[in-house]
Amino acid sequence: MTKNVSHIVFGGGCFWCIESCFNMLRGVESAVSGYAGGNKENPTYEEVCTGKTGHAEVVELIYIPSIISYEQLMEVFFFLHDPTQLNRQGNDVGSQYRSVVFYSDENEKIKAYKALEESKKTNRWKGEYVTEIAPLKRFYPAEKYHQGYYNRNSVQPYCSGVVEPKIRRFEAHYGAKGWLK
């Protein structure tokens, strides 16, 4: 029996944290770090880091809508990063760290805008939202060493100092809601 799955691609800063968190959610089959939104085919991490490719660090989720909805995934997305920071997340600065949701069809576009408005109503983030909502042209998976990076490198200074605190807040919040595997 084939599962009914959907996908979503978005970026909210460094993909190591976003990927790790989404892989913990019930109903998420996979979260893959990668690049989207730019003009360079098959970009490398080094090329994306220059900010000249137009790509953002993103995560592509394959999920089961009967277990977790698009709207729930968007709620998590807006929880995990600050959508009011233009081309940055904390000390990570550059257009590759922008807040962005890529949609595949008109229905997803409508849902993305609605989720953005719902997030604004929570007053979690102070300031004007700068999240870009754009059509998905192509998703490029990141190099293999980026996949599951946090799980293999949790003691690395960036991971322990930046990624881990975000993951702990995520686990506390969404664990209490019963959304974790």
MODELLER restraints for C-alpha pairs under 7 A, 6 or more apart:
rsr = mdl.restraints
at = mdl.atoms
rsr.add(forms.Gaussian(group=physical.xy_distance, feature=features.Distance(at['CA:4:A'], at['CA:64:A']), mean=6.18, stdev=0.5))
rsr.add(forms.Gaussian(group=physical.xy_distance, feature=features.Distance(at['CA:5:A'], at['CA:62:A']), mean=6.49, stdev=0.5))
rsr.add(forms.Gaussian(group=physical.xy_distance, feature=features.Distance(at['CA:5:A'], at['CA:63:A']), mean=5.41, stdev=0.5))
rsr.add(forms.Gaussian(group=physical.xy_distance, feature=features.Distance(at['CA:5:A'], at['CA:64:A']), mean=4.61, stdev=0.5))
rsr.add(forms.Gaussian(group=physical.xy_distance, feature=features.Distance(at['CA:5:A'], at['CA:65:A']), mean=6.49, stdev=0.5))
rsr.add(forms.Gaussian(group=physical.xy_distance, feature=features.Distance(at['CA:6:A'], at['CA:62:A']), mean=5.73, stdev=0.5))
rsr.add(forms.Gaussian(group=physical.xy_distance, feature=features.Distance(at['CA:6:A'], at['CA:63:A']), mean=5.46, stdev=0.5))
rsr.add(forms.Gaussian(group=physical.xy_distance, feature=features.Distance(at['CA:6:A'], at['CA:64:A']), mean=6.33, stdev=0.5))
rsr.add(forms.Gaussian(group=physical.xy_distance, feature=features.Distance(at['CA:6:A'], at['CA:65:A']), mean=6.78, stdev=0.5))
rsr.add(forms.Gaussian(group=physical.xy_distance, feature=features.Distance(at['CA:7:A'], at['CA:60:A']), mean=6.79, stdev=0.5))
rsr.add(forms.Gaussian(group=physical.xy_distance, feature=features.Distance(at['CA:7:A'], at['CA:61:A']), mean=5.28, stdev=0.5))
rsr.add(forms.Gaussian(group=physical.xy_distance, feature=features.Distance(at['CA:7:A'], at['CA:62:A']), mean=4.52, stdev=0.5))
rsr.add(forms.Gaussian(group=physical.xy_distance, feature=features.Distance(at['CA:7:A'], at['CA:63:A']), mean=6.07, stdev=0.5))
rsr.add(forms.Gaussian(group=physical.xy_distance, feature=features.Distance(at['CA:8:A'], at['CA:60:A']), mean=5.72, stdev=0.5))
rsr.add(forms.Gaussian(group=physical.xy_distance, feature=features.Distance(at['CA:8:A'], at['CA:61:A']), mean=5.30, stdev=0.5))
rsr.add(forms.Gaussian(group=physical.xy_distance, feature=features.Distance(at['CA:8:A'], at['CA:62:A']), mean=6.93, stdev=0.5))
rsr.add(forms.Gaussian(group=physical.xy_distance, feature=features.Distance(at['CA:9:A'], at['CA:58:A']), mean=6.54, stdev=0.5))
rsr.add(forms.Gaussian(group=physical.xy_distance, feature=features.Distance(at['CA:9:A'], at['CA:59:A']), mean=5.59, stdev=0.5))
rsr.add(forms.Gaussian(group=physical.xy_distance, feature=features.Distance(at['CA:9:A'], at['CA:60:A']), mean=4.37, stdev=0.5))
rsr.add(forms.Gaussian(group=physical.xy_distance, feature=features.Distance(at['CA:9:A'], at['CA:61:A']), mean=6.31, stdev=0.5))
rsr.add(forms.Gaussian(group=physical.xy_distance, feature=features.Distance(at['CA:9:A'], at['CA:101:A']), mean=6.36, stdev=0.5))
rsr.add(forms.Gaussian(group=physical.xy_distance, feature=features.Distance(at['CA:9:A'], at['CA:102:A']), mean=5.44, stdev=0.5))
rsr.add(forms.Gaussian(group=physical.xy_distance, feature=features.Distance(at['CA:10:A'], at['CA:58:A']), mean=5.19, stdev=0.5))
rsr.add(forms.Gaussian(group=physical.xy_distance, feature=features.Distance(at['CA:10:A'], at['CA:59:A']), mean=5.68, stdev=0.5))
rsr.add(forms.Gaussian(group=physical.xy_distance, feature=features.Distance(at['CA:10:A'], at['CA:60:A']), mean=6.81, stdev=0.5))
rsr.add(forms.Gaussian(group=physical.xy_distance, feature=features.Distance(at['CA:10:A'], at['CA:100:A']), mean=5.51, stdev=0.5))
rsr.add(forms.Gaussian(group=physical.xy_distance, feature=features.Distance(at['CA:10:A'], at['CA:101:A']), mean=4.40, stdev=0.5))
rsr.add(forms.Gaussian(group=physical.xy_distance, feature=features.Distance(at['CA:10:A'], at['CA:102:A']), mean=5.77, stdev=0.5))
rsr.add(forms.Gaussian(group=physical.xy_distance, feature=features.Distance(at['CA:11:A'], at['CA:56:A']), mean=6.52, stdev=0.5))
rsr.add(forms.Gaussian(group=physical.xy_distance, feature=features.Distance(at['CA:11:A'], at['CA:57:A']), mean=5.80, stdev=0.5))
rsr.add(forms.Gaussian(group=physical.xy_distance, feature=features.Distance(at['CA:11:A'], at['CA:58:A']), mean=4.04, stdev=0.5))
rsr.add(forms.Gaussian(group=physical.xy_distance, feature=features.Distance(at['CA:11:A'], at['CA:59:A']), mean=6.24, stdev=0.5))
rsr.add(forms.Gaussian(group=physical.xy_distance, feature=features.Distance(at['CA:11:A'], at['CA:98:A']), mean=6.65, stdev=0.5))
rsr.add(forms.Gaussian(group=physical.xy_distance, feature=features.Distance(at['CA:11:A'], at['CA:99:A']), mean=5.49, stdev=0.5))
rsr.add(forms.Gaussian(group=physical.xy_distance, feature=features.Distance(at['CA:11:A'], at['CA:100:A']), mean=5.11, stdev=0.5))
rsr.add(forms.Gaussian(group=physical.xy_distance, feature=features.Distance(at['CA:11:A'], at['CA:101:A']), mean=6.55, stdev=0.5))
rsr.add(forms.Gaussian(group=physical.xy_distance, feature=features.Distance(at['CA:12:A'], at['CA:81:A']), mean=5.59, stdev=0.5))
rsr.add(forms.Gaussian(group=physical.xy_distance, feature=features.Distance(at['CA:12:A'], at['CA:97:A']), mean=6.27, stdev=0.5))
rsr.add(forms.Gaussian(group=physical.xy_distance, feature=features.Distance(at['CA:12:A'], at['CA:98:A']), mean=6.05, stdev=0.5))
rsr.add(forms.Gaussian(group=physical.xy_distance, feature=features.Distance(at['CA:12:A'], at['CA:99:A']), mean=4.58, stdev=0.5))
rsr.add(forms.Gaussian(group=physical.xy_distance, feature=features.Distance(at['CA:12:A'], at['CA:100:A']), mean=6.61, stdev=0.5))
rsr.add(forms.Gaussian(group=physical.xy_distance, feature=features.Distance(at['CA:13:A'], at['CA:57:A']), mean=6.78, stdev=0.5))
rsr.add(forms.Gaussian(group=physical.xy_distance, feature=features.Distance(at['CA:13:A'], at['CA:88:A']), mean=6.59, stdev=0.5))
rsr.add(forms.Gaussian(group=physical.xy_distance, feature=features.Distance(at['CA:13:A'], at['CA:89:A']), mean=5.29, stdev=0.5))
rsr.add(forms.Gaussian(group=physical.xy_distance, feature=features.Distance(at['CA:13:A'], at['CA:97:A']), mean=4.13, stdev=0.5))
rsr.add(forms.Gaussian(group=physical.xy_distance, feature=features.Distance(at['CA:13:A'], at['CA:98:A']), mean=6.13, stdev=0.5))
rsr.add(forms.Gaussian(group=physical.xy_distance, feature=features.Distance(at['CA:13:A'], at['CA:99:A']), mean=6.85, stdev=0.5))
rsr.add(forms.Gaussian(group=physical.xy_distance, feature=features.Distance(at['CA:14:A'], at['CA:57:A']), mean=6.40, stdev=0.5))
rsr.add(forms.Gaussian(group=physical.xy_distance, feature=features.Distance(at['CA:14:A'], at['CA:97:A']), mean=6.29, stdev=0.5))
rsr.add(forms.Gaussian(group=physical.xy_distance, feature=features.Distance(at['CA:15:A'], at['CA:33:A']), mean=5.82, stdev=0.5))
rsr.add(forms.Gaussian(group=physical.xy_distance, feature=features.Distance(at['CA:15:A'], at['CA:57:A']), mean=5.78, stdev=0.5))
rsr.add(forms.Gaussian(group=physical.xy_distance, feature=features.Distance(at['CA:15:A'], at['CA:58:A']), mean=5.82, stdev=0.5))
rsr.add(forms.Gaussian(group=physical.xy_distance, feature=features.Distance(at['CA:15:A'], at['CA:59:A']), mean=6.31, stdev=0.5))
rsr.add(forms.Gaussian(group=physical.xy_distance, feature=features.Distance(at['CA:16:A'], at['CA:149:A']), mean=6.02, stdev=0.5))
rsr.add(forms.Gaussian(group=physical.xy_distance, feature=features.Distance(at['CA:16:A'], at['CA:150:A']), mean=5.94, stdev=0.5))
rsr.add(forms.Gaussian(group=physical.xy_distance, feature=features.Distance(at['CA:17:A'], at['CA:163:A']), mean=5.37, stdev=0.5))
rsr.add(forms.Gaussian(group=physical.xy_distance, feature=features.Distance(at['CA:17:A'], at['CA:167:A']), mean=6.94, stdev=0.5))
rsr.add(forms.Gaussian(group=physical.xy_distance, feature=features.Distance(at['CA:19:A'], at['CA:31:A']), mean=5.44, stdev=0.5))
rsr.add(forms.Gaussian(group=physical.xy_distance, feature=features.Distance(at['CA:19:A'], at['CA:32:A']), mean=6.48, stdev=0.5))
rsr.add(forms.Gaussian(group=physical.xy_distance, feature=features.Distance(at['CA:19:A'], at['CA:33:A']), mean=6.28, stdev=0.5))
rsr.add(forms.Gaussian(group=physical.xy_distance, feature=features.Distance(at['CA:19:A'], at['CA:59:A']), mean=6.13, stdev=0.5))
rsr.add(forms.Gaussian(group=physical.xy_distance, feature=features.Distance(at['CA:20:A'], at['CA:148:A']), mean=6.74, stdev=0.5))
rsr.add(forms.Gaussian(group=physical.xy_distance, feature=features.Distance(at['CA:20:A'], at['CA:150:A']), mean=6.78, stdev=0.5))
rsr.add(forms.Gaussian(group=physical.xy_distance, feature=features.Distance(at['CA:21:A'], at['CA:167:A']), mean=6.28, stdev=0.5))
rsr.add(forms.Gaussian(group=physical.xy_distance, feature=features.Distance(at['CA:22:A'], at['CA:28:A']), mean=6.90, stdev=0.5))
rsr.add(forms.Gaussian(group=physical.xy_distance, feature=features.Distance(at['CA:22:A'], at['CA:31:A']), mean=6.28, stdev=0.5))
rsr.add(forms.Gaussian(group=physical.xy_distance, feature=features.Distance(at['CA:23:A'], at['CA:30:A']), mean=6.12, stdev=0.5))
rsr.add(forms.Gaussian(group=physical.xy_distance, feature=features.Distance(at['CA:23:A'], at['CA:31:A']), mean=5.63, stdev=0.5))
rsr.add(forms.Gaussian(group=physical.xy_distance, feature=features.Distance(at['CA:24:A'], at['CA:180:A']), mean=5.55, stdev=0.5))
rsr.add(forms.Gaussian(group=physical.xy_distance, feature=features.Distance(at['CA:24:A'], at['CA:181:A']), mean=5.70, stdev=0.5))
rsr.add(forms.Gaussian(group=physical.xy_distance, feature=features.Distance(at['CA:25:A'], at['CA:179:A']), mean=5.80, stdev=0.5))
rsr.add(forms.Gaussian(group=physical.xy_distance, feature=features.Distance(at['CA:25:A'], at['CA:180:A']), mean=4.49, stdev=0.5))
rsr.add(forms.Gaussian(group=physical.xy_distance, feature=features.Distance(at['CA:25:A'], at['CA:181:A']), mean=5.53, stdev=0.5))
rsr.add(forms.Gaussian(group=physical.xy_distance, feature=features.Distance(at['CA:26:A'], at['CA:67:A']), mean=6.98, stdev=0.5))
rsr.add(forms.Gaussian(group=physical.xy_distance, feature=features.Distance(at['CA:26:A'], at['CA:68:A']), mean=6.97, stdev=0.5))
rsr.add(forms.Gaussian(group=physical.xy_distance, feature=features.Distance(at['CA:26:A'], at['CA:179:A']), mean=5.82, stdev=0.5))
rsr.add(forms.Gaussian(group=physical.xy_distance, feature=features.Distance(at['CA:26:A'], at['CA:180:A']), mean=5.29, stdev=0.5))
rsr.add(forms.Gaussian(group=physical.xy_distance, feature=features.Distance(at['CA:26:A'], at['CA:181:A']), mean=4.74, stdev=0.5))
rsr.add(forms.Gaussian(group=physical.xy_distance, feature=features.Distance(at['CA:27:A'], at['CA:63:A']), mean=5.53, stdev=0.5))
rsr.add(forms.Gaussian(group=physical.xy_distance, feature=features.Distance(at['CA:27:A'], at['CA:64:A']), mean=5.13, stdev=0.5))
rsr.add(forms.Gaussian(group=physical.xy_distance, feature=features.Distance(at['CA:27:A'], at['CA:67:A']), mean=4.96, stdev=0.5))
rsr.add(forms.Gaussian(group=physical.xy_distance, feature=features.Distance(at['CA:27:A'], at['CA:68:A']), mean=5.27, stdev=0.5))
rsr.add(forms.Gaussian(group=physical.xy_distance, feature=features.Distance(at['CA:28:A'], at['CA:61:A']), mean=6.81, stdev=0.5))
rsr.add(forms.Gaussian(group=physical.xy_distance, feature=features.Distance(at['CA:28:A'], at['CA:62:A']), mean=6.03, stdev=0.5))
rsr.add(forms.Gaussian(group=physical.xy_distance, feature=features.Distance(at['CA:28:A'], at['CA:63:A']), mean=4.25, stdev=0.5))
rsr.add(forms.Gaussian(group=physical.xy_distance, feature=features.Distance(at['CA:28:A'], at['CA:64:A']), mean=6.41, stdev=0.5))
rsr.add(forms.Gaussian(group=physical.xy_distance, feature=features.Distance(at['CA:29:A'], at['CA:62:A']), mean=5.40, stdev=0.5))
rsr.add(forms.Gaussian(group=physical.xy_distance, feature=features.Distance(at['CA:29:A'], at['CA:63:A']), mean=5.23, stdev=0.5))
rsr.add(forms.Gaussian(group=physical.xy_distance, feature=features.Distance(at['CA:30:A'], at['CA:61:A']), mean=5.71, stdev=0.5))
rsr.add(forms.Gaussian(group=physical.xy_distance, feature=features.Distance(at['CA:30:A'], at['CA:62:A']), mean=5.28, stdev=0.5))
rsr.add(forms.Gaussian(group=physical.xy_distance, feature=features.Distance(at['CA:31:A'], at['CA:59:A']), mean=6.13, stdev=0.5))
rsr.add(forms.Gaussian(group=physical.xy_distance, feature=features.Distance(at['CA:31:A'], at['CA:60:A']), mean=5.58, stdev=0.5))
rsr.add(forms.Gaussian(group=physical.xy_distance, feature=features.Distance(at['CA:31:A'], at['CA:61:A']), mean=4.53, stdev=0.5))
rsr.add(forms.Gaussian(group=physical.xy_distance, feature=features.Distance(at['CA:31:A'], at['CA:62:A']), mean=6.58, stdev=0.5))
rsr.add(forms.Gaussian(group=physical.xy_distance, feature=features.Distance(at['CA:32:A'], at['CA:59:A']), mean=5.30, stdev=0.5))
rsr.add(forms.Gaussian(group=physical.xy_distance, feature=features.Distance(at['CA:32:A'], at['CA:60:A']), mean=5.18, stdev=0.5))
rsr.add(forms.Gaussian(group=physical.xy_distance, feature=features.Distance(at['CA:32:A'], at['CA:61:A']), mean=6.57, stdev=0.5))
rsr.add(forms.Gaussian(group=physical.xy_distance, feature=features.Distance(at['CA:32:A'], at['CA:141:A']), mean=6.73, stdev=0.5))
rsr.add(forms.Gaussian(group=physical.xy_distance, feature=features.Distance(at['CA:32:A'], at['CA:147:A']), mean=6.47, stdev=0.5))
rsr.add(forms.Gaussian(group=physical.xy_distance, feature=features.Distance(at['CA:33:A'], at['CA:58:A']), mean=5.91, stdev=0.5))
rsr.add(forms.Gaussian(group=physical.xy_distance, feature=features.Distance(at['CA:33:A'], at['CA:59:A']), mean=4.50, stdev=0.5))
rsr.add(forms.Gaussian(group=physical.xy_distance, feature=features.Distance(at['CA:33:A'], at['CA:60:A']), mean=6.58, stdev=0.5))
rsr.add(forms.Gaussian(group=physical.xy_distance, feature=features.Distance(at['CA:33:A'], at['CA:141:A']), mean=6.03, stdev=0.5))
rsr.add(forms.Gaussian(group=physical.xy_distance, feature=features.Distance(at['CA:33:A'], at['CA:142:A']), mean=5.59, stdev=0.5))
rsr.add(forms.Gaussian(group=physical.xy_distance, feature=features.Distance(at['CA:33:A'], at['CA:146:A']), mean=6.74, stdev=0.5))
rsr.add(forms.Gaussian(group=physical.xy_distance, feature=features.Distance(at['CA:33:A'], at['CA:147:A']), mean=6.02, stdev=0.5))
rsr.add(forms.Gaussian(group=physical.xy_distance, feature=features.Distance(at['CA:34:A'], at['CA:57:A']), mean=5.93, stdev=0.5))
rsr.add(forms.Gaussian(group=physical.xy_distance, feature=features.Distance(at['CA:34:A'], at['CA:58:A']), mean=5.25, stdev=0.5))
rsr.add(forms.Gaussian(group=physical.xy_distance, feature=features.Distance(at['CA:34:A'], at['CA:59:A']), mean=5.78, stdev=0.5))
rsr.add(forms.Gaussian(group=physical.xy_distance, feature=features.Distance(at['CA:34:A'], at['CA:139:A']), mean=6.84, stdev=0.5))
rsr.add(forms.Gaussian(group=physical.xy_distance, feature=features.Distance(at['CA:34:A'], at['CA:140:A']), mean=5.41, stdev=0.5))
rsr.add(forms.Gaussian(group=physical.xy_distance, feature=features.Distance(at['CA:34:A'], at['CA:141:A']), mean=4.07, stdev=0.5))
rsr.add(forms.Gaussian(group=physical.xy_distance, feature=features.Distance(at['CA:34:A'], at['CA:142:A']), mean=4.07, stdev=0.5))
rsr.add(forms.Gaussian(group=physical.xy_distance, feature=features.Distance(at['CA:35:A'], at['CA:55:A']), mean=5.71, stdev=0.5))
rsr.add(forms.Gaussian(group=physical.xy_distance, feature=features.Distance(at['CA:35:A'], at['CA:56:A']), mean=5.53, stdev=0.5))
rsr.add(forms.Gaussian(group=physical.xy_distance, feature=features.Distance(at['CA:35:A'], at['CA:57:A']), mean=4.96, stdev=0.5))
rsr.add(forms.Gaussian(group=physical.xy_distance, feature=features.Distance(at['CA:35:A'], at['CA:58:A']), mean=5.35, stdev=0.5))
rsr.add(forms.Gaussian(group=physical.xy_distance, feature=features.Distance(at['CA:35:A'], at['CA:139:A']), mean=5.94, stdev=0.5))
rsr.add(forms.Gaussian(group=physical.xy_distance, feature=features.Distance(at['CA:35:A'], at['CA:140:A']), mean=5.14, stdev=0.5))
rsr.add(forms.Gaussian(group=physical.xy_distance, feature=features.Distance(at['CA:35:A'], at['CA:141:A']), mean=6.37, stdev=0.5))
rsr.add(forms.Gaussian(group=physical.xy_distance, feature=features.Distance(at['CA:35:A'], at['CA:142:A']), mean=6.50, stdev=0.5))
rsr.add(forms.Gaussian(group=physical.xy_distance, feature=features.Distance(at['CA:36:A'], at['CA:55:A']), mean=5.03, stdev=0.5))
rsr.add(forms.Gaussian(group=physical.xy_distance, feature=features.Distance(at['CA:36:A'], at['CA:56:A']), mean=5.63, stdev=0.5))
rsr.add(forms.Gaussian(group=physical.xy_distance, feature=features.Distance(at['CA:36:A'], at['CA:58:A']), mean=6.54, stdev=0.5))
rsr.add(forms.Gaussian(group=physical.xy_distance, feature=features.Distance(at['CA:36:A'], at['CA:138:A']), mean=6.14, stdev=0.5))
rsr.add(forms.Gaussian(group=physical.xy_distance, feature=features.Distance(at['CA:36:A'], at['CA:139:A']), mean=5.00, stdev=0.5))
rsr.add(forms.Gaussian(group=physical.xy_distance, feature=features.Distance(at['CA:36:A'], at['CA:140:A']), mean=6.38, stdev=0.5))
rsr.add(forms.Gaussian(group=physical.xy_distance, feature=features.Distance(at['CA:37:A'], at['CA:54:A']), mean=6.23, stdev=0.5))
rsr.add(forms.Gaussian(group=physical.xy_distance, feature=features.Distance(at['CA:37:A'], at['CA:55:A']), mean=4.73, stdev=0.5))
rsr.add(forms.Gaussian(group=physical.xy_distance, feature=features.Distance(at['CA:37:A'], at['CA:56:A']), mean=6.19, stdev=0.5))
rsr.add(forms.Gaussian(group=physical.xy_distance, feature=features.Distance(at['CA:38:A'], at['CA:53:A']), mean=5.49, stdev=0.5))
rsr.add(forms.Gaussian(group=physical.xy_distance, feature=features.Distance(at['CA:38:A'], at['CA:54:A']), mean=3.85, stdev=0.5))
rsr.add(forms.Gaussian(group=physical.xy_distance, feature=features.Distance(at['CA:38:A'], at['CA:55:A']), mean=3.90, stdev=0.5))
rsr.add(forms.Gaussian(group=physical.xy_distance, feature=features.Distance(at['CA:39:A'], at['CA:53:A']), mean=5.91, stdev=0.5))
rsr.add(forms.Gaussian(group=physical.xy_distance, feature=features.Distance(at['CA:39:A'], at['CA:54:A']), mean=6.11, stdev=0.5))
rsr.add(forms.Gaussian(group=physical.xy_distance, feature=features.Distance(at['CA:40:A'], at['CA:53:A']), mean=5.57, stdev=0.5))
rsr.add(forms.Gaussian(group=physical.xy_distance, feature=features.Distance(at['CA:42:A'], at['CA:140:A']), mean=6.13, stdev=0.5))
rsr.add(forms.Gaussian(group=physical.xy_distance, feature=features.Distance(at['CA:47:A'], at['CA:53:A']), mean=6.66, stdev=0.5))
rsr.add(forms.Gaussian(group=physical.xy_distance, feature=features.Distance(at['CA:48:A'], at['CA:55:A']), mean=6.13, stdev=0.5))
rsr.add(forms.Gaussian(group=physical.xy_distance, feature=features.Distance(at['CA:48:A'], at['CA:96:A']), mean=6.59, stdev=0.5))
rsr.add(forms.Gaussian(group=physical.xy_distance, feature=features.Distance(at['CA:49:A'], at['CA:96:A']), mean=6.70, stdev=0.5))
rsr.add(forms.Gaussian(group=physical.xy_distance, feature=features.Distance(at['CA:51:A'], at['CA:94:A']), mean=6.25, stdev=0.5))
rsr.add(forms.Gaussian(group=physical.xy_distance, feature=features.Distance(at['CA:51:A'], at['CA:95:A']), mean=5.92, stdev=0.5))
rsr.add(forms.Gaussian(group=physical.xy_distance, feature=features.Distance(at['CA:51:A'], at['CA:96:A']), mean=6.02, stdev=0.5))
rsr.add(forms.Gaussian(group=physical.xy_distance, feature=features.Distance(at['CA:55:A'], at['CA:96:A']), mean=5.81, stdev=0.5))
rsr.add(forms.Gaussian(group=physical.xy_distance, feature=features.Distance(at['CA:56:A'], at['CA:95:A']), mean=6.60, stdev=0.5))
rsr.add(forms.Gaussian(group=physical.xy_distance, feature=features.Distance(at['CA:56:A'], at['CA:96:A']), mean=3.84, stdev=0.5))
rsr.add(forms.Gaussian(group=physical.xy_distance, feature=features.Distance(at['CA:56:A'], at['CA:97:A']), mean=5.91, stdev=0.5))
rsr.add(forms.Gaussian(group=physical.xy_distance, feature=features.Distance(at['CA:56:A'], at['CA:98:A']), mean=6.45, stdev=0.5))
rsr.add(forms.Gaussian(group=physical.xy_distance, feature=features.Distance(at['CA:57:A'], at['CA:96:A']), mean=5.49, stdev=0.5))
rsr.add(forms.Gaussian(group=physical.xy_distance, feature=features.Distance(at['CA:57:A'], at['CA:97:A']), mean=6.10, stdev=0.5))
rsr.add(forms.Gaussian(group=physical.xy_distance, feature=features.Distance(at['CA:71:A'], at['CA:115:A']), mean=6.53, stdev=0.5))
rsr.add(forms.Gaussian(group=physical.xy_distance, feature=features.Distance(at['CA:74:A'], at['CA:115:A']), mean=6.22, stdev=0.5))
rsr.add(forms.Gaussian(group=physical.xy_distance, feature=features.Distance(at['CA:78:A'], at['CA:119:A']), mean=6.61, stdev=0.5))
rsr.add(forms.Gaussian(group=physical.xy_distance, feature=features.Distance(at['CA:82:A'], at['CA:89:A']), mean=6.78, stdev=0.5))
rsr.add(forms.Gaussian(group=physical.xy_distance, feature=features.Distance(at['CA:82:A'], at['CA:125:A']), mean=6.63, stdev=0.5))
rsr.add(forms.Gaussian(group=physical.xy_distance, feature=features.Distance(at['CA:83:A'], at['CA:99:A']), mean=5.74, stdev=0.5))
rsr.add(forms.Gaussian(group=physical.xy_distance, feature=features.Distance(at['CA:83:A'], at['CA:129:A']), mean=5.35, stdev=0.5))
rsr.add(forms.Gaussian(group=physical.xy_distance, feature=features.Distance(at['CA:83:A'], at['CA:130:A']), mean=5.95, stdev=0.5))
rsr.add(forms.Gaussian(group=physical.xy_distance, feature=features.Distance(at['CA:83:A'], at['CA:131:A']), mean=5.63, stdev=0.5))
rsr.add(forms.Gaussian(group=physical.xy_distance, feature=features.Distance(at['CA:84:A'], at['CA:127:A']), mean=5.87, stdev=0.5))
rsr.add(forms.Gaussian(group=physical.xy_distance, feature=features.Distance(at['CA:84:A'], at['CA:128:A']), mean=5.45, stdev=0.5))
rsr.add(forms.Gaussian(group=physical.xy_distance, feature=features.Distance(at['CA:84:A'], at['CA:129:A']), mean=4.33, stdev=0.5))
rsr.add(forms.Gaussian(group=physical.xy_distance, feature=features.Distance(at['CA:84:A'], at['CA:130:A']), mean=5.34, stdev=0.5))
rsr.add(forms.Gaussian(group=physical.xy_distance, feature=features.Distance(at['CA:85:A'], at['CA:130:A']), mean=6.79, stdev=0.5))
rsr.add(forms.Gaussian(group=physical.xy_distance, feature=features.Distance(at['CA:86:A'], at['CA:98:A']), mean=6.33, stdev=0.5))
rsr.add(forms.Gaussian(group=physical.xy_distance, feature=features.Distance(at['CA:86:A'], at['CA:130:A']), mean=6.02, stdev=0.5))
rsr.add(forms.Gaussian(group=physical.xy_distance, feature=features.Distance(at['CA:87:A'], at['CA:93:A']), mean=6.17, stdev=0.5))
rsr.add(forms.Gaussian(group=physical.xy_distance, feature=features.Distance(at['CA:87:A'], at['CA:94:A']), mean=5.07, stdev=0.5))
rsr.add(forms.Gaussian(group=physical.xy_distance, feature=features.Distance(at['CA:87:A'], at['CA:95:A']), mean=4.45, stdev=0.5))
rsr.add(forms.Gaussian(group=physical.xy_distance, feature=features.Distance(at['CA:87:A'], at['CA:96:A']), mean=6.96, stdev=0.5))
rsr.add(forms.Gaussian(group=physical.xy_distance, feature=features.Distance(at['CA:87:A'], at['CA:97:A']), mean=5.50, stdev=0.5))
rsr.add(forms.Gaussian(group=physical.xy_distance, feature=features.Distance(at['CA:87:A'], at['CA:98:A']), mean=4.24, stdev=0.5))
rsr.add(forms.Gaussian(group=physical.xy_distance, feature=features.Distance(at['CA:88:A'], at['CA:94:A']), mean=5.68, stdev=0.5))
rsr.add(forms.Gaussian(group=physical.xy_distance, feature=features.Distance(at['CA:88:A'], at['CA:95:A']), mean=6.94, stdev=0.5))
rsr.add(forms.Gaussian(group=physical.xy_distance, feature=features.Distance(at['CA:88:A'], at['CA:97:A']), mean=5.09, stdev=0.5))
rsr.add(forms.Gaussian(group=physical.xy_distance, feature=features.Distance(at['CA:88:A'], at['CA:98:A']), mean=5.73, stdev=0.5))
rsr.add(forms.Gaussian(group=physical.xy_distance, feature=features.Distance(at['CA:89:A'], at['CA:97:A']), mean=6.43, stdev=0.5))
rsr.add(forms.Gaussian(group=physical.xy_distance, feature=features.Distance(at['CA:99:A'], at['CA:130:A']), mean=6.93, stdev=0.5))
rsr.add(forms.Gaussian(group=physical.xy_distance, feature=features.Distance(at['CA:99:A'], at['CA:131:A']), mean=4.69, stdev=0.5))
rsr.add(forms.Gaussian(group=physical.xy_distance, feature=features.Distance(at['CA:99:A'], at['CA:132:A']), mean=6.21, stdev=0.5))
rsr.add(forms.Gaussian(group=physical.xy_distance, feature=features.Distance(at['CA:100:A'], at['CA:131:A']), mean=5.20, stdev=0.5))
rsr.add(forms.Gaussian(group=physical.xy_distance, feature=features.Distance(at['CA:100:A'], at['CA:132:A']), mean=4.50, stdev=0.5))
rsr.add(forms.Gaussian(group=physical.xy_distance, feature=features.Distance(at['CA:100:A'], at['CA:133:A']), mean=5.77, stdev=0.5))
rsr.add(forms.Gaussian(group=physical.xy_distance, feature=features.Distance(at['CA:101:A'], at['CA:132:A']), mean=6.23, stdev=0.5))
rsr.add(forms.Gaussian(group=physical.xy_distance, feature=features.Distance(at['CA:101:A'], at['CA:133:A']), mean=4.85, stdev=0.5))
rsr.add(forms.Gaussian(group=physical.xy_distance, feature=features.Distance(at['CA:101:A'], at['CA:134:A']), mean=6.41, stdev=0.5))
rsr.add(forms.Gaussian(group=physical.xy_distance, feature=features.Distance(at['CA:102:A'], at['CA:133:A']), mean=5.88, stdev=0.5))
rsr.add(forms.Gaussian(group=physical.xy_distance, feature=features.Distance(at['CA:102:A'], at['CA:134:A']), mean=4.98, stdev=0.5))
rsr.add(forms.Gaussian(group=physical.xy_distance, feature=features.Distance(at['CA:102:A'], at['CA:135:A']), mean=5.26, stdev=0.5))
rsr.add(forms.Gaussian(group=physical.xy_distance, feature=features.Distance(at['CA:102:A'], at['CA:136:A']), mean=4.90, stdev=0.5))
rsr.add(forms.Gaussian(group=physical.xy_distance, feature=features.Distance(at['CA:103:A'], at['CA:109:A']), mean=5.48, stdev=0.5))
rsr.add(forms.Gaussian(group=physical.xy_distance, feature=features.Distance(at['CA:103:A'], at['CA:134:A']), mean=6.24, stdev=0.5))
rsr.add(forms.Gaussian(group=physical.xy_distance, feature=features.Distance(at['CA:103:A'], at['CA:135:A']), mean=4.93, stdev=0.5))
rsr.add(forms.Gaussian(group=physical.xy_distance, feature=features.Distance(at['CA:103:A'], at['CA:136:A']), mean=5.46, stdev=0.5))
rsr.add(forms.Gaussian(group=physical.xy_distance, feature=features.Distance(at['CA:104:A'], at['CA:135:A']), mean=6.10, stdev=0.5))
rsr.add(forms.Gaussian(group=physical.xy_distance, feature=features.Distance(at['CA:104:A'], at['CA:136:A']), mean=5.68, stdev=0.5))
rsr.add(forms.Gaussian(group=physical.xy_distance, feature=features.Distance(at['CA:150:A'], at['CA:159:A']), mean=6.31, stdev=0.5))
rsr.add(forms.Gaussian(group=physical.xy_distance, feature=features.Distance(at['CA:153:A'], at['CA:159:A']), mean=6.90, stdev=0.5))
rsr.add(forms.Gaussian(group=physical.xy_distance, feature=features.Distance(at['CA:154:A'], at['CA:160:A']), mean=5.75, stdev=0.5))
rsr.add(forms.Gaussian(group=physical.xy_distance, feature=features.Distance(at['CA:174:A'], at['CA:180:A']), mean=6.52, stdev=0.5))
